[in-house]
Amino acid sequence: MIDITHKPTTLRSATAQAIVRASDPRTINAVRQGTVPKGNVLESARVAALFGVKKTHELIPDCHPLPIEHAECSFELGEMDITITMRVRTIYRTGVEVEAMHGASVAALTMYDMLKPIDKGIELHAIKLIEKKGGKSDFRSRYREALTATVIVCSDTISKGKKEDKAGKAIMAKLEACGVRIAHQAVIPDETSDIQQQVRDAVERGSDMVIFTGGTGLSPRDVTPEALRPLLEREIPGIAEVVRDFGQARTPYAMLSRALAGTIGTTLVLALPGSTKGATESMDALFPPLLHLFGIMRSAAHDGPDVPVQL
């Protein structure tokens, strides 16, 4: 199965459809009146659909076991057909479209099995996905203007050439995958003056975001949060909370990170962990949804200071 451990947990939903078509209108009337010899077709199909949803991962090799938190199967009876609608919801790292389609398919097959004794011309049609929500495409920013970023690695050892930078490269790779252009990159020692100068320079250049990696731990030389906090006009605690929460689910030491986030004007400033793993996981937790911030900030700037910003 594909590795999904790097994905954030979000509310996922999917709606699927299947159509059971009869060759005689009397078949649908029998379903409606409850006179089918094998029993109540709609209730049997509904129960079968729920089993189908829950057992999807047992039958489809690459499907992950999911904590299905809501499943609903409904029917619309026409003159010659029955439309099955299957809705599934979960809070997890991957979507439920296959589960919804499987549930609709099992409901349709159940109807076929129950109706074939009275209608040899029963057919199954239009098993398809109608809608899915909650995946990464739903959380991509609708703000289409090109964004730029400055990436700064804070490390005494890397700045002296004693160690290779991997965290900064991981951050830049993620940004580029999200369509963000790297305007500037640098490696600096863990010095307050150097950190603050990099921020001032980036803001002056017009960078949309300045991302620091390193210096957020608890060693005496870890000073990135202390250097940045006095420069921030508005701190955004929720961003750092997401970074720690995402990391804590993967290592018990993430709670020791002092990740920081805030803005200077319309420039976003982030201080992320310096380890490659910590930086990668932080970027996975934040991007691309965090890019939505720029749409909010630009809209607010356009509308004027008296317009409330909804978050």
Secondary structure as a PSIPRED ss2 file (coil, helix, strand):
# PSIPRED VFORMAT (PSIPRED V4.0)

   1 M C   1.000  0.000  0.000
   2 I C   1.000  0.000  0.000
   3 D C   1.000  0.000  0.000
   4 I C   1.000  0.000  0.000
   5 T C   1.000  0.000  0.000
   6 H C   1.000  0.000  0.000
   7 K C   1.000  0.000  0.000
   8 P C   1.000  0.000  0.000
   9 T C   1.000  0.000  0.000
  10 T E   0.000  0.000  1.000
  11 L E   0.000  0.000  1.000
  12 R E   0.000  0.000  1.000
  13 S E   0.000  0.000  1.000
  14 A E   0.000  0.000  1.000
  15 T E   0.000  0.000  1.000
  16 A E   0.000  0.000  1.000
  17 Q E   0.000  0.000  1.000
  18 A E   0.000  0.000  1.000
  19 I E   0.000  0.000  1.000
  20 V E   0.000  0.000  1.000
  21 R E   0.000  0.000  1.000
  22 A C   1.000  0.000  0.000
  23 S C   1.000  0.000  0.000
  24 D C   1.000  0.000  0.000
  25 P H   0.000  1.000  0.000
  26 R H   0.000  1.000  0.000
  27 T H   0.000  1.000  0.000
  28 I H   0.000  1.000  0.000
  29 N H   0.000  1.000  0.000
  30 A H   0.000  1.000  0.000
  31 V H   0.000  1.000  0.000
  32 R H   0.000  1.000  0.000
  33 Q H   0.000  1.000  0.000
  34 G C   1.000  0.000  0.000
  35 T C   1.000  0.000  0.000
  36 V C   1.000  0.000  0.000
  37 P C   1.000  0.000  0.000
  38 K C   1.000  0.000  0.000
  39 G C   1.000  0.000  0.000
  40 N C   1.000  0.000  0.000
  41 V H   0.000  1.000  0.000
  42 L H   0.000  1.000  0.000
  43 E H   0.000  1.000  0.000
  44 S H   0.000  1.000  0.000
  45 A H   0.000  1.000  0.000
  46 R H   0.000  1.000  0.000
  47 V H   0.000  1.000  0.000
  48 A H   0.000  1.000  0.000
  49 A H   0.000  1.000  0.000
  50 L H   0.000  1.000  0.000
  51 F H   0.000  1.000  0.000
  52 G H   0.000  1.000  0.000
  53 V H   0.000  1.000  0.000
  54 K H   0.000  1.000  0.000
  55 K C   1.000  0.000  0.000
  56 T H   0.000  1.000  0.000
  57 H H   0.000  1.000  0.000
  58 E H   0.000  1.000  0.000
  59 L H   0.000  1.000  0.000
  60 I C   1.000  0.000  0.000
  61 P C   1.000  0.000  0.000
  62 D C   1.000  0.000  0.000
  63 C C   1.000  0.000  0.000
  64 H C   1.000  0.000  0.000
  65 P C   1.000  0.000  0.000
  66 L C   1.000  0.000  0.000
  67 P C   1.000  0.000  0.000
  68 I C   1.000  0.000  0.000
  69 E C   1.000  0.000  0.000
  70 H E   0.000  0.000  1.000
  71 A E   0.000  0.000  1.000
  72 E E   0.000  0.000  1.000
  73 C E   0.000  0.000  1.000
  74 S E   0.000  0.000  1.000
  75 F E   0.000  0.000  1.000
  76 E E   0.000  0.000  1.000
  77 L E   0.000  0.000  1.000
  78 G C   1.000  0.000  0.000
  79 E C   1.000  0.000  0.000
  80 M C   1.000  0.000  0.000
  81 D E   0.000  0.000  1.000
  82 I E   0.000  0.000  1.000
  83 T E   0.000  0.000  1.000
  84 I E   0.000  0.000  1.000
  85 T E   0.000  0.000  1.000
  86 M E   0.000  0.000  1.000
  87 R E   0.000  0.000  1.000
  88 V E   0.000  0.000  1.000
  89 R E   0.000  0.000  1.000
  90 T E   0.000  0.000  1.000
  91 I E   0.000  0.000  1.000
  92 Y E   0.000  0.000  1.000
  93 R C   1.000  0.000  0.000
  94 T C   1.000  0.000  0.000
  95 G C   1.000  0.000  0.000
  96 V C   1.000  0.000  0.000
  97 E H   0.000  1.000  0.000
  98 V H   0.000  1.000  0.000
  99 E H   0.000  1.000  0.000
 100 A H   0.000  1.000  0.000
 101 M H   0.000  1.000  0.000
 102 H H   0.000  1.000  0.000
 103 G H   0.000  1.000  0.000
 104 A H   0.000  1.000  0.000
 105 S H   0.000  1.000  0.000
 106 V H   0.000  1.000  0.000
 107 A H   0.000  1.000  0.000
 108 A H   0.000  1.000  0.000
 109 L H   0.000  1.000  0.000
 110 T H   0.000  1.000  0.000
 111 M H   0.000  1.000  0.000
 112 Y H   0.000  1.000  0.000
 113 D H   0.000  1.000  0.000
 114 M H   0.000  1.000  0.000
 115 L H   0.000  1.000  0.000
 116 K C   1.000  0.000  0.000
 117 P C   1.000  0.000  0.000
 118 I C   1.000  0.000  0.000
 119 D C   1.000  0.000  0.000
 120 K C   1.000  0.000  0.000
 121 G C   1.000  0.000  0.000
 122 I C   1.000  0.000  0.000
 123 E E   0.000  0.000  1.000
 124 L E   0.000  0.000  1.000
 125 H E   0.000  0.000  1.000
 126 A E   0.000  0.000  1.000
 127 I E   0.000  0.000  1.000
 128 K E   0.000  0.000  1.000
 129 L E   0.000  0.000  1.000
 130 I E   0.000  0.000  1.000
 131 E E   0.000  0.000  1.000
 132 K E   0.000  0.000  1.000
 133 K E   0.000  0.000  1.000
 134 G C   1.000  0.000  0.000
 135 G C   1.000  0.000  0.000
 136 K H   0.000  1.000  0.000
 137 S H   0.000  1.000  0.000
 138 D H   0.000  1.000  0.000
 139 F H   0.000  1.000  0.000
 140 R C   1.000  0.000  0.000
 141 S C   1.000  0.000  0.000
 142 R C   1.000  0.000  0.000
 143 Y C   1.000  0.000  0.000
 144 R C   1.000  0.000  0.000
 145 E C   1.000  0.000  0.000
 146 A C   1.000  0.000  0.000
 147 L E   0.000  0.000  1.000
 148 T E   0.000  0.000  1.000
 149 A E   0.000  0.000  1.000
 150 T E   0.000  0.000  1.000
 151 V E   0.000  0.000  1.000
 152 I E   0.000  0.000  1.000
 153 V E   0.000  0.000  1.000
 154 C E   0.000  0.000  1.000
 155 S C   1.000  0.000  0.000
 156 D H   0.000  1.000  0.000
 157 T H   0.000  1.000  0.000
 158 I H   0.000  1.000  0.000
 159 S H   0.000  1.000  0.000
 160 K C   1.000  0.000  0.000
 161 G C   1.000  0.000  0.000
 162 K C   1.000  0.000  0.000
 163 K C   1.000  0.000  0.000
 164 E C   1.000  0.000  0.000
 165 D C   1.000  0.000  0.000
 166 K C   1.000  0.000  0.000
 167 A H   0.000  1.000  0.000
 168 G H   0.000  1.000  0.000
 169 K H   0.000  1.000  0.000
 170 A H   0.000  1.000  0.000
 171 I H   0.000  1.000  0.000
 172 M H   0.000  1.000  0.000
 173 A H   0.000  1.000  0.000
 174 K H   0.000  1.000  0.000
 175 L H   0.000  1.000  0.000
 176 E H   0.000  1.000  0.000
 177 A H   0.000  1.000  0.000
 178 C C   1.000  0.000  0.000
 179 G C   1.000  0.000  0.000
 180 V E   0.000  0.000  1.000
 181 R E   0.000  0.000  1.000
 182 I E   0.000  0.000  1.000
 183 A E   0.000  0.000  1.000
 184 H E   0.000  0.000  1.000
 185 Q E   0.000  0.000  1.000
 186 A E   0.000  0.000  1.000
 187 V E   0.000  0.000  1.000
 188 I E   0.000  0.000  1.000
 189 P C   1.000  0.000  0.000
 190 D C   1.000  0.000  0.000
 191 E C   1.000  0.000  0.000
 192 T H   0.000  1.000  0.000
 193 S H   0.000  1.000  0.000
 194 D H   0.000  1.000  0.000
 195 I H   0.000  1.000  0.000
 196 Q H   0.000  1.000  0.000
 197 Q H   0.000  1.000  0.000
 198 Q H   0.000  1.000  0.000
 199 V H   0.000  1.000  0.000
 200 R H   0.000  1.000  0.000
 201 D H   0.000  1.000  0.000
 202 A H   0.000  1.000  0.000
 203 V H   0.000  1.000  0.000
 204 E H   0.000  1.000  0.000
 205 R H   0.000  1.000  0.000
 206 G C   1.000  0.000  0.000
 207 S C   1.000  0.000  0.000
 208 D C   1.000  0.000  0.000
 209 M E   0.000  0.000  1.000
 210 V E   0.000  0.000  1.000
 211 I E   0.000  0.000  1.000
 212 F E   0.000  0.000  1.000
 213 T E   0.000  0.000  1.000
 214 G C   1.000  0.000  0.000
 215 G C   1.000  0.000  0.000
 216 T C   1.000  0.000  0.000
 217 G C   1.000  0.000  0.000
 218 L C   1.000  0.000  0.000
 219 S C   1.000  0.000  0.000
 220 P C   1.000  0.000  0.000
 221 R C   1.000  0.000  0.000
 222 D C   1.000  0.000  0.000
 223 V C   1.000  0.000  0.000
 224 T H   0.000  1.000  0.000
 225 P H   0.000  1.000  0.000
 226 E H   0.000  1.000  0.000
 227 A H   0.000  1.000  0.000
 228 L H   0.000  1.000  0.000
 229 R H   0.000  1.000  0.000
 230 P H   0.000  1.000  0.000
 231 L H   0.000  1.000  0.000
 232 L C   1.000  0.000  0.000
 233 E C   1.000  0.000  0.000
 234 R E   0.000  0.000  1.000
 235 E E   0.000  0.000  1.000
 236 I C   1.000  0.000  0.000
 237 P H   0.000  1.000  0.000
 238 G H   0.000  1.000  0.000
 239 I H   0.000  1.000  0.000
 240 A H   0.000  1.000  0.000
 241 E H   0.000  1.000  0.000
 242 V H   0.000  1.000  0.000
 243 V H   0.000  1.000  0.000
 244 R H   0.000  1.000  0.000
 245 D H   0.000  1.000  0.000
 246 F H   0.000  1.000  0.000
 247 G H   0.000  1.000  0.000
 248 Q H   0.000  1.000  0.000
 249 A C   1.000  0.000  0.000
 250 R C   1.000  0.000  0.000
 251 T C   1.000  0.000  0.000
 252 P C   1.000  0.000  0.000
 253 Y C   1.000  0.000  0.000
 254 A H   0.000  1.000  0.000
 255 M H   0.000  1.000  0.000
 256 L H   0.000  1.000  0.000
 257 S C   1.000  0.000  0.000
 258 R C   1.000  0.000  0.000
 259 A C   1.000  0.000  0.000
 260 L E   0.000  0.000  1.000
 261 A E   0.000  0.000  1.000
 262 G E   0.000  0.000  1.000
 263 T E   0.000  0.000  1.000
 264 I E   0.000  0.000  1.000
 265 G C   1.000  0.000  0.000
 266 T C   1.000  0.000  0.000
 267 T E   0.000  0.000  1.000
 268 L E   0.000  0.000  1.000
 269 V E   0.000  0.000  1.000
 270 L E   0.000  0.000  1.000
 271 A E   0.000  0.000  1.000
 272 L E   0.000  0.000  1.000
 273 P C   1.000  0.000  0.000
 274 G C   1.000  0.000  0.000
 275 S C   1.000  0.000  0.000
 276 T H   0.000  1.000  0.000
 277 K H   0.000  1.000  0.000
 278 G H   0.000  1.000  0.000
 279 A H   0.000  1.000  0.000
 280 T H   0.000  1.000  0.000
 281 E H   0.000  1.000  0.000
 282 S H   0.000  1.000  0.000
 283 M H   0.000  1.000  0.000
 284 D H   0.000  1.000  0.000
 285 A H   0.000  1.000  0.000
 286 L H   0.000  1.000  0.000
 287 F C   1.000  0.000  0.000
 288 P C   1.000  0.000  0.000
 289 P H   0.000  1.000  0.000
 290 L H   0.000  1.000  0.000
 291 L H   0.000  1.000  0.000
 292 H H   0.000  1.000  0.000
 293 L H   0.000  1.000  0.000
 294 F H   0.000  1.000  0.000
 295 G H   0.000  1.000  0.000
 296 I H   0.000  1.000  0.000
 297 M H   0.000  1.000  0.000
 298 R H   0.000  1.000  0.000
 299 S H   0.000  1.000  0.000
 300 A H   0.000  1.000  0.000
 301 A H   0.000  1.000  0.000
 302 H H   0.000  1.000  0.000
 303 D H   0.000  1.000  0.000
 304 G C   1.000  0.000  0.000
 305 P C   1.000  0.000  0.000
 306 D C   1.000  0.000  0.000
 307 V C   1.000  0.000  0.000
 308 P C   1.000  0.000  0.000
 309 V C   1.000  0.000  0.000
 310 Q C   1.000  0.000  0.000
 311 L C   1.000  0.000  0.000
